[in-house]
Amino acid sequence: MTREEDANGPWHLALEEAGFEPVSCPVVIEGPAPDPDRLASTARRMSEYDWVICASARSVRALVEAGWPPALVEAGWPPALVEAGLSSVALAKEGPRFAAVGVVTAAAMAAAGASPPVISGTGGAVDLWDRLRGLHDWSGRKVLVATVPGGRRELIDGLRSAGADVDEVECYAMRTRDVAEIARDWAAARPDAVLLASPSAVRQIIAAIGVAAIRELKAVIPIGRTTAAELSAAGIDAEPAATATFEAIVERLVALRAASLNPRA
């Protein structure tokens, strides 16, 4: 498990239920937003935007924690409209539209009260822009993109090139762990397989243990195509999960285990 998560997290629980032994070896660690005041201010001004686009479930959580008390979250996005006494039907008509990079992010947005978002496929932010570009004329549209320092630029650059007025808000930061710490945890874990949730995780794990150690594993499973592409660039071929969710990753791992136990099946 290269993702930062405790023993009660969804990846751990899903792996245990499938009969695997999850062991944590996080390679990047989540930190606070670089500018928490701006994050809080932005979260409280959600009604100003025509579109709100979130790149990860972490960004959704950060926005909720920055600006929405639970009662307002349950009532629906954005709080300014809730405080004005508008119903949930009015929210759907008057509030921003939403888009999400991946089904996990979309689920987090829905749980926070958002109307059903436009969702990317397995191609991440690039795929999401391909879906959004033809929806309408983006000229003059005010768009909030919740992101992270160092995140991919294709979606933001695409919106701006189409004439959208884009505000970026960095909702959290990810710092890489020291490669010596990662190598130590890897040696202690002695894993048979590795699950990789981002291109940055691929780069950091390779820096810590090298390509050869990864090739020796029984299974290497990237969460999506961009993560698989990062592995491929390092000379490691690995098929991503069917969808960018931990359920799909576990299903892929189960299938690989079955194939190894029944090679002629």
PyRosetta script that sets phi, psi and omega in degrees:
from pyrosetta import init, pose_from_sequence

init()
pose = pose_from_sequence("MTREEDANGPWHLALEEAGFEPVSCPVVIEGPAPDPDRLASTARRMSEYDWVICASARSVRALVEAGWPPALVEAGWPPALVEAGLSSVALAKEGPRFAAVGVVTAAAMAAAGASPPVISGTGGAVDLWDRLRGLHDWSGRKVLVATVPGGRRELIDGLRSAGADVDEVECYAMRTRDVAEIARDWAAARPDAVLLASPSAVRQIIAAIGVAAIRELKAVIPIGRTTAAELSAAGIDAEPAATATFEAIVERLVALRAASLNPRA")
pose.set_psi(1, 103.2)
pose.set_omega(1, 178.8)
pose.set_phi(2, -88.2)
pose.set_psi(2, -4.6)
pose.set_omega(2, 178.1)
pose.set_phi(3, -86.2)
pose.set_psi(3, 141.6)
pose.set_omega(3, 176.7)
pose.set_phi(4, -73.5)
pose.set_psi(4, 115.9)
pose.set_omega(4, -177.2)
pose.set_phi(5, -165.0)
pose.set_psi(5, 142.2)
pose.set_omega(5, 178.5)
pose.set_phi(6, -85.3)
pose.set_psi(6, -179.9)
pose.set_omega(6, -173.0)
pose.set_phi(7, -67.2)
pose.set_psi(7, -16.0)
pose.set_omega(7, 178.5)
pose.set_phi(8, -99.9)
pose.set_psi(8, 8.5)
pose.set_omega(8, -179.7)
pose.set_phi(9, -72.7)
pose.set_psi(9, 162.8)
pose.set_omega(9, -174.9)
pose.set_phi(10, -63.9)
pose.set_psi(10, -36.4)
pose.set_omega(10, 179.4)
pose.set_phi(11, -67.0)
pose.set_psi(11, -45.5)
pose.set_omega(11, 179.3)
pose.set_phi(12, -58.5)
pose.set_psi(12, -49.4)
pose.set_omega(12, -176.2)
pose.set_phi(13, -64.3)
pose.set_psi(13, -40.5)
pose.set_omega(13, 179.3)
pose.set_phi(14, -65.3)
pose.set_psi(14, -39.8)
pose.set_omega(14, 178.7)
pose.set_phi(15, -66.0)
pose.set_psi(15, -43.9)
pose.set_omega(15, 179.0)
pose.set_phi(16, -62.0)
pose.set_psi(16, -41.7)
pose.set_omega(16, -179.7)
pose.set_phi(17, -63.0)
pose.set_psi(17, -31.1)
pose.set_omega(17, 179.4)
pose.set_phi(18, -85.5)
pose.set_psi(18, 1.6)
pose.set_omega(18, 176.0)
pose.set_phi(19, 91.3)
pose.set_psi(19, 15.2)
pose.set_omega(19, 177.4)
pose.set_phi(20, -100.6)
pose.set_psi(20, 166.1)
pose.set_omega(20, 176.4)
pose.set_phi(21, -109.0)
pose.set_psi(21, 102.0)
pose.set_omega(21, -179.5)
pose.set_phi(22, -76.5)
pose.set_psi(22, 133.4)
pose.set_omega(22, 177.8)
pose.set_phi(23, -129.8)
pose.set_psi(23, 128.9)
pose.set_omega(23, -177.4)
pose.set_phi(24, -81.3)
pose.set_psi(24, 133.6)
pose.set_omega(24, 170.1)
pose.set_phi(25, -145.0)
pose.set_psi(25, 67.8)
pose.set_omega(25, -175.9)
pose.set_phi(26, -62.9)
pose.set_psi(26, 141.6)
pose.set_omega(26, -180.0)
pose.set_phi(27, -109.8)
pose.set_psi(27, -22.6)
pose.set_omega(27, 172.9)
pose.set_phi(28, -130.9)
pose.set_psi(28, 146.2)
pose.set_omega(28, -175.0)
pose.set_phi(29, -121.3)
pose.set_psi(29, 134.6)
pose.set_omega(29, 179.4)
pose.set_phi(30, -74.5)
pose.set_psi(30, 138.0)
pose.set_omega(30, 175.4)
pose.set_phi(31, -127.5)
pose.set_psi(31, 177.3)
pose.set_omega(31, -177.1)
pose.set_phi(32, -70.7)
pose.set_psi(32, 167.0)
pose.set_omega(32, 176.9)
pose.set_phi(33, -61.8)
pose.set_psi(33, 141.4)
pose.set_omega(33, 178.2)
pose.set_phi(34, -59.3)
pose.set_psi(34, -33.3)
pose.set_omega(34, -179.8)
pose.set_phi(35, -132.2)
pose.set_psi(35, 83.5)
pose.set_omega(35, -175.5)
pose.set_phi(36, -63.2)
pose.set_psi(36, -30.8)
pose.set_omega(36, 178.9)
pose.set_phi(37, -65.6)
pose.set_psi(37, -42.7)
pose.set_omega(37, 178.2)
pose.set_phi(38, -66.6)
pose.set_psi(38, -38.6)
pose.set_omega(38, 177.6)
pose.set_phi(39, -59.7)
pose.set_psi(39, -46.8)
pose.set_omega(39, -179.6)
pose.set_phi(40, -63.6)
pose.set_psi(40, -42.8)
pose.set_omega(40, 179.2)
pose.set_phi(41, -62.2)
pose.set_psi(41, -42.0)
pose.set_omega(41, -179.8)
pose.set_phi(42, -65.9)
pose.set_psi(42, -42.3)
pose.set_omega(42, -179.2)
pose.set_phi(43, -60.1)
pose.set_psi(43, -32.6)
pose.set_omega(43, -178.2)
pose.set_phi(44, -83.9)
pose.set_psi(44, -6.2)
pose.set_omega(44, -179.2)
pose.set_phi(45, -113.2)
pose.set_psi(45, 28.5)
pose.set_omega(45, -175.3)
pose.set_phi(46, -59.7)
pose.set_psi(46, -32.0)
pose.set_omega(46, -176.1)
pose.set_phi(47, -67.9)
pose.set_psi(47, -11.8)
pose.set_omega(47, -179.5)
pose.set_phi(48, -76.3)
pose.set_psi(48, -15.4)
pose.set_omega(48, -170.3)
pose.set_phi(49, -98.9)
pose.set_psi(49, 148.1)
pose.set_omega(49, 172.7)
pose.set_phi(50, -80.2)
pose.set_psi(50, -33.1)
pose.set_omega(50, 179.9)
pose.set_phi(51, -137.3)
pose.set_psi(51, 143.8)
pose.set_omega(51, 170.3)
pose.set_phi(52, -122.9)
pose.set_psi(52, 122.7)
pose.set_omega(52, -176.9)
pose.set_phi(53, -121.3)
pose.set_psi(53, 126.3)
pose.set_omega(53, -179.7)
pose.set_phi(54, -114.4)
pose.set_psi(54, 135.9)
pose.set_omega(54, -176.0)
pose.set_phi(55, -90.8)
pose.set_psi(55, -13.2)
pose.set_omega(55, -178.1)
pose.set_phi(56, -161.4)
pose.set_psi(56, 160.4)
pose.set_omega(56, 175.3)
pose.set_phi(57, -63.6)
pose.set_psi(57, -30.9)
pose.set_omega(57, 177.0)
pose.set_phi(58, -61.6)
pose.set_psi(58, -40.0)
pose.set_omega(58, -179.8)
pose.set_phi(59, -66.9)
pose.set_psi(59, -36.6)
pose.set_omega(59, 176.1)
pose.set_phi(60, -61.9)
pose.set_psi(60, -48.9)
pose.set_omega(60, -179.7)
pose.set_phi(61, -59.4)
pose.set_psi(61, -41.6)
pose.set_omega(61, -179.2)
pose.set_phi(62, -64.2)
pose.set_psi(62, -40.3)
pose.set_omega(62, 178.2)
pose.set_phi(63, -64.8)
pose.set_psi(63, -43.1)
pose.set_omega(63, 178.9)
pose.set_phi(64, -61.7)
pose.set_psi(64, -46.9)
pose.set_omega(64, -179.4)
pose.set_phi(65, -66.0)
pose.set_psi(65, -27.7)
pose.set_omega(65, -177.1)
pose.set_phi(66, -79.7)
pose.set_psi(66, -27.1)
pose.set_omega(66, -171.2)
pose.set_phi(67, -143.6)
pose.set_psi(67, -6.1)
pose.set_omega(67, -173.1)
pose.set_phi(68, -123.1)
pose.set_psi(68, 109.5)
pose.set_omega(68, 169.9)
pose.set_phi(69, -60.1)
pose.set_psi(69, 154.8)
pose.set_omega(69, -175.4)
pose.set_phi(70, -52.9)
pose.set_psi(70, -39.7)
pose.set_omega(70, -177.6)
pose.set_phi(71, -62.6)
pose.set_psi(71, -37.7)
pose.set_omega(71, 179.7)
pose.set_phi(72, -73.8)
pose.set_psi(72, -36.9)
pose.set_omega(72, 178.3)
pose.set_phi(73, -61.3)
pose.set_psi(73, -43.5)
pose.set_omega(73, -179.6)
pose.set_phi(74, -64.8)
pose.set_psi(74, -33.8)
pose.set_omega(74, -178.1)
pose.set_phi(75, -72.3)
pose.set_psi(75, -27.4)
pose.set_omega(75, 179.4)
pose.set_phi(76, 124.5)
pose.set_psi(76, 159.9)
pose.set_omega(76, 179.1)
pose.set_phi(77, -84.5)
pose.set_psi(77, 154.1)
pose.set_omega(77, -16.2)
pose.set_phi(78, -90.5)
pose.set_psi(78, 160.3)
pose.set_omega(78, -174.8)
pose.set_phi(79, -62.2)
pose.set_psi(79, -32.5)
pose.set_omega(79, -178.6)
pose.set_phi(80, -58.4)
pose.set_psi(80, -37.0)
pose.set_omega(80, 179.0)
pose.set_phi(81, -75.1)
pose.set_psi(81, -34.3)
pose.set_omega(81, 176.9)
pose.set_phi(82, -64.6)
pose.set_psi(82, -44.7)
pose.set_omega(82, -179.3)
pose.set_phi(83, -63.7)
pose.set_psi(83, -26.2)
pose.set_omega(83, 178.7)
pose.set_phi(84, -79.2)
pose.set_psi(84, -2.9)
pose.set_omega(84, 176.0)
pose.set_phi(85, 87.1)
pose.set_psi(85, 15.5)
pose.set_omega(85, -180.0)
pose.set_phi(86, -80.0)
pose.set_psi(86, 147.5)
pose.set_omega(86, -178.9)
pose.set_phi(87, -77.2)
pose.set_psi(87, 172.1)
pose.set_omega(87, 177.8)
pose.set_phi(88, -64.6)
pose.set_psi(88, -30.2)
pose.set_omega(88, 176.3)
pose.set_phi(89, -66.0)
pose.set_psi(89, -43.6)
pose.set_omega(89, 177.7)
pose.set_phi(90, -63.8)
pose.set_psi(90, -35.6)
pose.set_omega(90, 178.1)
pose.set_phi(91, -59.1)
pose.set_psi(91, -44.9)
pose.set_omega(91, -178.4)
pose.set_phi(92, -63.0)
pose.set_psi(92, -32.2)
pose.set_omega(92, -177.7)
pose.set_phi(93, -85.4)
pose.set_psi(93, -38.1)
pose.set_omega(93, -170.5)
pose.set_phi(94, -98.8)
pose.set_psi(94, -25.6)
pose.set_omega(94, -175.2)
pose.set_phi(95, -80.0)
pose.set_psi(95, 179.5)
pose.set_omega(95, 179.0)
pose.set_phi(96, -65.8)
pose.set_psi(96, 159.9)
pose.set_omega(96, 166.6)
pose.set_phi(97, -89.7)
pose.set_psi(97, 162.7)
pose.set_omega(97, -172.1)
pose.set_phi(98, -128.4)
pose.set_psi(98, 152.7)
pose.set_omega(98, 174.8)
pose.set_phi(99, -145.7)
pose.set_psi(99, 151.0)
pose.set_omega(99, -174.3)
pose.set_phi(100, -139.2)
pose.set_psi(100, 142.1)
pose.set_omega(100, 172.1)
pose.set_phi(101, -86.2)
pose.set_psi(101, 97.2)
pose.set_omega(101, 176.8)
pose.set_phi(102, 96.7)
pose.set_psi(102, 156.2)
pose.set_omega(102, -176.4)
pose.set_phi(103, -71.4)
pose.set_psi(103, -29.8)
pose.set_omega(103, 178.6)
pose.set_phi(104, -65.9)
pose.set_psi(104, -44.4)
pose.set_omega(104, 177.1)
pose.set_phi(105, -63.1)
pose.set_psi(105, -41.6)
pose.set_omega(105, 178.9)
pose.set_phi(106, -60.9)
pose.set_psi(106, -41.4)
pose.set_omega(106, 178.7)
pose.set_phi(107, -64.1)
pose.set_psi(107, -39.2)
pose.set_omega(107, 178.1)
pose.set_phi(108, -64.9)
pose.set_psi(108, -39.6)
pose.set_omega(108, 178.3)
pose.set_phi(109, -65.4)
pose.set_psi(109, -42.5)
pose.set_omega(109, 178.8)
pose.set_phi(110, -63.4)
pose.set_psi(110, -40.3)
pose.set_omega(110, 178.7)
pose.set_phi(111, -63.8)
pose.set_psi(111, -28.3)
pose.set_omega(111, 178.7)
pose.set_phi(112, -83.4)
pose.set_psi(112, -4.2)
pose.set_omega(112, 176.0)
pose.set_phi(113, 107.3)
pose.set_psi(113, 5.8)
pose.set_omega(113, -178.4)
pose.set_phi(114, -72.2)
pose.set_psi(114, 150.1)
pose.set_omega(114, 169.9)
pose.set_phi(115, -66.8)
pose.set_psi(115, 159.3)
pose.set_omega(115, -173.8)
pose.set_phi(116, -53.0)
pose.set_psi(116, 121.7)
pose.set_omega(116, -177.9)
pose.set_phi(117, -83.7)
pose.set_psi(117, 156.9)
pose.set_omega(117, 166.1)
pose.set_phi(118, -71.2)
pose.set_psi(118, 134.8)
pose.set_omega(118, -172.4)
pose.set_phi(119, -120.2)
pose.set_psi(119, 139.9)
pose.set_omega(119, 173.7)
pose.set_phi(120, -74.3)
pose.set_psi(120, 163.6)
pose.set_omega(120, 172.4)
pose.set_phi(121, -87.5)
pose.set_psi(121, -139.2)
pose.set_omega(121, -178.2)
pose.set_phi(122, -82.2)
pose.set_psi(122, -4.9)
pose.set_omega(122, -175.7)
pose.set_phi(123, -89.5)
pose.set_psi(123, 6.6)
pose.set_omega(123, 175.7)
pose.set_phi(124, 68.6)
pose.set_psi(124, -143.5)
pose.set_omega(124, -174.5)
pose.set_phi(125, -63.0)
pose.set_psi(125, -35.8)
pose.set_omega(125, 179.4)
pose.set_phi(126, -62.7)
pose.set_psi(126, -44.8)
pose.set_omega(126, 179.2)
pose.set_phi(127, -65.0)
pose.set_psi(127, -38.0)
pose.set_omega(127, 179.8)
pose.set_phi(128, -63.1)
pose.set_psi(128, -43.1)
pose.set_omega(128, 178.5)
pose.set_phi(129, -63.7)
pose.set_psi(129, -36.9)
pose.set_omega(129, 176.4)
pose.set_phi(130, -59.5)
pose.set_psi(130, -34.8)
pose.set_omega(130, 179.7)
pose.set_phi(131, -78.9)
pose.set_psi(131, -33.5)
pose.set_omega(131, -176.2)
pose.set_phi(132, -80.8)
pose.set_psi(132, -31.5)
pose.set_omega(132, -169.2)
pose.set_phi(133, -58.0)
pose.set_psi(133, -33.2)
pose.set_omega(133, -176.6)
pose.set_phi(134, -94.4)
pose.set_psi(134, 4.6)
pose.set_omega(134, -176.1)
pose.set_phi(135, -70.2)
pose.set_psi(135, -41.1)
pose.set_omega(135, 178.2)
pose.set_phi(136, -169.0)
pose.set_psi(136, -179.1)
pose.set_omega(136, 176.4)
pose.set_phi(137, -73.5)
pose.set_psi(137, 118.8)
pose.set_omega(137, -176.8)
pose.set_phi(138, -84.3)
pose.set_psi(138, -5.6)
pose.set_omega(138, -177.3)
pose.set_phi(139, -59.1)
pose.set_psi(139, 122.3)
pose.set_omega(139, 178.0)
pose.set_phi(140, 81.0)
pose.set_psi(140, -6.0)
pose.set_omega(140, 178.8)
pose.set_phi(141, -68.7)
pose.set_psi(141, 134.5)
pose.set_omega(141, 179.8)
pose.set_phi(142, -92.7)
pose.set_psi(142, 118.4)
pose.set_omega(142, -171.1)
pose.set_phi(143, -125.6)
pose.set_psi(143, 131.9)
pose.set_omega(143, 172.7)
pose.set_phi(144, -103.6)
pose.set_psi(144, 126.8)
pose.set_omega(144, 175.5)
pose.set_phi(145, -115.5)
pose.set_psi(145, 115.5)
pose.set_omega(145, 177.0)
pose.set_phi(146, -87.1)
pose.set_psi(146, 119.9)
pose.set_omega(146, -170.2)
pose.set_phi(147, -140.1)
pose.set_psi(147, -163.0)
pose.set_omega(147, -177.1)
pose.set_phi(148, -140.5)
pose.set_psi(148, 146.2)
pose.set_omega(148, 177.7)
pose.set_phi(149, -54.7)
pose.set_psi(149, 132.7)
pose.set_omega(149, -180.0)
pose.set_phi(150, 82.9)
pose.set_psi(150, 6.9)
pose.set_omega(150, -179.4)
pose.set_phi(151, -69.8)
pose.set_psi(151, 167.2)
pose.set_omega(151, -178.6)
pose.set_phi(152, -65.0)
pose.set_psi(152, 148.2)
pose.set_omega(152, -171.9)
pose.set_phi(153, -105.8)
pose.set_psi(153, -7.6)
pose.set_omega(153, -170.3)
pose.set_phi(154, -59.6)
pose.set_psi(154, -43.8)
pose.set_omega(154, -178.5)
pose.set_phi(155, -65.6)
pose.set_psi(155, -48.5)
pose.set_omega(155, -178.9)
pose.set_phi(156, -62.9)
pose.set_psi(156, -45.3)
pose.set_omega(156, 179.9)
pose.set_phi(157, -64.5)
pose.set_psi(157, -37.4)
pose.set_omega(157, 178.2)
pose.set_phi(158, -64.2)
pose.set_psi(158, -44.1)
pose.set_omega(158, 178.3)
pose.set_phi(159, -61.1)
pose.set_psi(159, -45.3)
pose.set_omega(159, -178.5)
pose.set_phi(160, -66.4)
pose.set_psi(160, -39.5)
pose.set_omega(160, 179.1)
pose.set_phi(161, -66.0)
pose.set_psi(161, -24.4)
pose.set_omega(161, 177.6)
pose.set_phi(162, -87.0)
pose.set_psi(162, 1.2)
pose.set_omega(162, 175.4)
pose.set_phi(163, 98.7)
pose.set_psi(163, 3.7)
pose.set_omega(163, 179.7)
pose.set_phi(164, -72.1)
pose.set_psi(164, 149.3)
pose.set_omega(164, 174.9)
pose.set_phi(165, -93.3)
pose.set_psi(165, 98.9)
pose.set_omega(165, -170.2)
pose.set_phi(166, -101.5)
pose.set_psi(166, 127.7)
pose.set_omega(166, 168.6)
pose.set_phi(167, -105.1)
pose.set_psi(167, 128.3)
pose.set_omega(167, 173.9)
pose.set_phi(168, -101.9)
pose.set_psi(168, 134.8)
pose.set_omega(168, 172.5)
pose.set_phi(169, -127.7)
pose.set_psi(169, 123.7)
pose.set_omega(169, 179.7)
pose.set_phi(170, -84.8)
pose.set_psi(170, 112.5)
pose.set_omega(170, -170.1)
pose.set_phi(171, -87.0)
pose.set_psi(171, -21.0)
pose.set_omega(171, 179.3)
pose.set_phi(172, -165.0)
pose.set_psi(172, 175.5)
pose.set_omega(172, 177.1)
pose.set_phi(173, -132.3)
pose.set_psi(173, 149.6)
pose.set_omega(173, 176.9)
pose.set_phi(174, -115.8)
pose.set_psi(174, 126.7)
pose.set_omega(174, 177.3)
pose.set_phi(175, -111.2)
pose.set_psi(175, 142.1)
pose.set_omega(175, 179.5)
pose.set_phi(176, -80.8)
pose.set_psi(176, 142.6)
pose.set_omega(176, 175.2)
pose.set_phi(177, -76.5)
pose.set_psi(177, 157.2)
pose.set_omega(177, 176.0)
pose.set_phi(178, -61.5)
pose.set_psi(178, 135.1)
pose.set_omega(178, -176.3)
pose.set_phi(179, -63.0)
pose.set_psi(179, -30.3)
pose.set_omega(179, 178.5)
pose.set_phi(180, -66.6)
pose.set_psi(180, -37.3)
pose.set_omega(180, 177.2)
pose.set_phi(181, -66.1)
pose.set_psi(181, -42.3)
pose.set_omega(181, 178.8)
pose.set_phi(182, -62.6)
pose.set_psi(182, -45.7)
pose.set_omega(182, -179.8)
pose.set_phi(183, -60.8)
pose.set_psi(183, -38.8)
pose.set_omega(183, 178.6)
pose.set_phi(184, -64.5)
pose.set_psi(184, -46.8)
pose.set_omega(184, -179.7)
pose.set_phi(185, -65.4)
pose.set_psi(185, -36.5)
pose.set_omega(185, 178.9)
pose.set_phi(186, -64.1)
pose.set_psi(186, -45.5)
pose.set_omega(186, -179.7)
pose.set_phi(187, -62.8)
pose.set_psi(187, -37.8)
pose.set_omega(187, 179.4)
pose.set_phi(188, -69.9)
pose.set_psi(188, -35.5)
pose.set_omega(188, -177.5)
pose.set_phi(189, -74.5)
pose.set_psi(189, -35.2)
pose.set_omega(189, -176.7)
pose.set_phi(190, 48.5)
pose.set_psi(190, 59.8)
pose.set_omega(190, -172.1)
pose.set_phi(191, -75.1)
pose.set_psi(191, 155.2)
pose.set_omega(191, 171.8)
pose.set_phi(192, -94.3)
pose.set_psi(192, -23.5)
pose.set_omega(192, -177.0)
pose.set_phi(193, -146.9)
pose.set_psi(193, 160.8)
pose.set_omega(193, 177.9)
pose.set_phi(194, -135.5)
pose.set_psi(194, 139.4)
pose.set_omega(194, 176.1)
pose.set_phi(195, -109.8)
pose.set_psi(195, 127.8)
pose.set_omega(195, -174.4)
pose.set_phi(196, -120.9)
pose.set_psi(196, 125.3)
pose.set_omega(196, -170.8)
pose.set_phi(197, -104.9)
pose.set_psi(197, 1.3)
pose.set_omega(197, -179.9)
pose.set_phi(198, -166.4)
pose.set_psi(198, 157.8)
pose.set_omega(198, 174.9)
pose.set_phi(199, -59.9)
pose.set_psi(199, -36.2)
pose.set_omega(199, 179.5)
pose.set_phi(200, -64.9)
pose.set_psi(200, -34.3)
pose.set_omega(200, 176.7)
pose.set_phi(201, -65.1)
pose.set_psi(201, -38.2)
pose.set_omega(201, 177.4)
pose.set_phi(202, -61.5)
pose.set_psi(202, -49.2)
pose.set_omega(202, -178.0)
pose.set_phi(203, -60.2)
pose.set_psi(203, -40.8)
pose.set_omega(203, -175.8)
pose.set_phi(204, -74.0)
pose.set_psi(204, -37.6)
pose.set_omega(204, 179.9)
pose.set_phi(205, -69.6)
pose.set_psi(205, -35.8)
pose.set_omega(205, 176.5)
pose.set_phi(206, -65.6)
pose.set_psi(206, -41.1)
pose.set_omega(206, 178.1)
pose.set_phi(207, -62.3)
pose.set_psi(207, -30.7)
pose.set_omega(207, -176.1)
pose.set_phi(208, -83.6)
pose.set_psi(208, -41.4)
pose.set_omega(208, -171.3)
pose.set_phi(209, -123.1)
pose.set_psi(209, -13.2)
pose.set_omega(209, 178.5)
pose.set_phi(210, 89.4)
pose.set_psi(210, 160.2)
pose.set_omega(210, -177.9)
pose.set_phi(211, -67.5)
pose.set_psi(211, -39.2)
pose.set_omega(211, -175.8)
pose.set_phi(212, -59.7)
pose.set_psi(212, -41.2)
pose.set_omega(212, -179.4)
pose.set_phi(213, -64.0)
pose.set_psi(213, -34.8)
pose.set_omega(213, 179.1)
pose.set_phi(214, -71.7)
pose.set_psi(214, -39.6)
pose.set_omega(214, 179.9)
pose.set_phi(215, -64.5)
pose.set_psi(215, -24.3)
pose.set_omega(215, -179.4)
pose.set_phi(216, -76.5)
pose.set_psi(216, -12.4)
pose.set_omega(216, -176.8)
pose.set_phi(217, -71.2)
pose.set_psi(217, 157.2)
pose.set_omega(217, 177.3)
pose.set_phi(218, -74.8)
pose.set_psi(218, -27.0)
pose.set_omega(218, -179.8)
pose.set_phi(219, -152.3)
pose.set_psi(219, 137.6)
pose.set_omega(219, 173.7)
pose.set_phi(220, -128.2)
pose.set_psi(220, 116.7)
pose.set_omega(220, -173.0)
pose.set_phi(221, -124.5)
pose.set_psi(221, 110.1)
pose.set_omega(221, 173.7)
pose.set_phi(222, -84.7)
pose.set_psi(222, 150.9)
pose.set_omega(222, -175.8)
pose.set_phi(223, -74.8)
pose.set_psi(223, -25.2)
pose.set_omega(223, -178.4)
pose.set_phi(224, -158.9)
pose.set_psi(224, -174.4)
pose.set_omega(224, -173.3)
pose.set_phi(225, -68.2)
pose.set_psi(225, -36.0)
pose.set_omega(225, -179.0)
pose.set_phi(226, -68.2)
pose.set_psi(226, -36.7)
pose.set_omega(226, 176.5)
pose.set_phi(227, -69.1)
pose.set_psi(227, -40.2)
pose.set_omega(227, 176.5)
pose.set_phi(228, -63.3)
pose.set_psi(228, -36.9)
pose.set_omega(228, 178.9)
pose.set_phi(229, -64.9)
pose.set_psi(229, -36.4)
pose.set_omega(229, 177.9)
pose.set_phi(230, -66.0)
pose.set_psi(230, -39.3)
pose.set_omega(230, 175.2)
pose.set_phi(231, -64.1)
pose.set_psi(231, -44.0)
pose.set_omega(231, -179.1)
pose.set_phi(232, -61.0)
pose.set_psi(232, -38.4)
pose.set_omega(232, 178.8)
pose.set_phi(233, -62.2)
pose.set_psi(233, -25.8)
pose.set_omega(233, 178.0)
pose.set_phi(234, -92.1)
pose.set_psi(234, 3.3)
pose.set_omega(234, 179.0)
pose.set_phi(235, 87.5)
pose.set_psi(235, 20.8)
pose.set_omega(235, -179.7)
pose.set_phi(236, -116.6)
pose.set_psi(236, 114.6)
pose.set_omega(236, 178.8)
pose.set_phi(237, -89.3)
pose.set_psi(237, 124.4)
pose.set_omega(237, -179.7)
pose.set_phi(238, -149.5)
pose.set_psi(238, 126.8)
pose.set_omega(238, -179.8)
pose.set_phi(239, -79.4)
pose.set_psi(239, 130.1)
pose.set_omega(239, -179.9)
pose.set_phi(240, -73.8)
pose.set_psi(240, 167.9)
pose.set_omega(240, 174.3)
pose.set_phi(241, -65.1)
pose.set_psi(241, 161.7)
pose.set_omega(241, -177.3)
pose.set_phi(242, -62.4)
pose.set_psi(242, -37.7)
pose.set_omega(242, 174.6)
pose.set_phi(243, -135.1)
pose.set_psi(243, 160.2)
pose.set_omega(243, -176.0)
pose.set_phi(244, -82.5)
pose.set_psi(244, 62.6)
pose.set_omega(244, 178.5)
pose.set_phi(245, -134.3)
pose.set_psi(245, 156.1)
pose.set_omega(245, 178.9)
pose.set_phi(246, -68.7)
pose.set_psi(246, -28.2)
pose.set_omega(246, 176.3)
pose.set_phi(247, -62.1)
pose.set_psi(247, -43.2)
pose.set_omega(247, -179.4)
pose.set_phi(248, -68.5)
pose.set_psi(248, -35.4)
pose.set_omega(248, 177.1)
pose.set_phi(249, -62.8)
pose.set_psi(249, -44.4)
pose.set_omega(249, -179.8)
pose.set_phi(250, -65.9)
pose.set_psi(250, -40.2)
pose.set_omega(250, 177.3)
pose.set_phi(251, -59.9)
pose.set_psi(251, -40.8)
pose.set_omega(251, 178.2)
pose.set_phi(252, -64.2)
pose.set_psi(252, -41.3)
pose.set_omega(252, 179.2)
pose.set_phi(253, -64.9)
pose.set_psi(253, -40.4)
pose.set_omega(253, 177.4)
pose.set_phi(254, -62.1)
pose.set_psi(254, -42.8)
pose.set_omega(254, 180.0)
pose.set_phi(255, -63.9)
pose.set_psi(255, -41.3)
pose.set_omega(255, 178.7)
pose.set_phi(256, -66.0)
pose.set_psi(256, -38.3)
pose.set_omega(256, 177.4)
pose.set_phi(257, -64.3)
pose.set_psi(257, -42.6)
pose.set_omega(257, 179.3)
pose.set_phi(258, -62.7)
pose.set_psi(258, -40.8)
pose.set_omega(258, -179.4)
pose.set_phi(259, -66.0)
pose.set_psi(259, -35.6)
pose.set_omega(259, -179.9)
pose.set_phi(260, -72.2)
pose.set_psi(260, -30.9)
pose.set_omega(260, 179.5)
pose.set_phi(261, -81.7)
pose.set_psi(261, -24.2)
pose.set_omega(261, -179.3)
pose.set_phi(262, -130.2)
pose.set_psi(262, 69.8)
pose.set_omega(262, -172.0)
pose.set_phi(263, -60.4)
pose.set_psi(263, -22.2)
pose.set_omega(263, -178.6)
pose.set_phi(264, -93.9)
pose.set_psi(264, -2.2)
pose.set_omega(264, -177.1)
pose.set_phi(265, -73.8)
pose.dump_pdb("model.pdb")
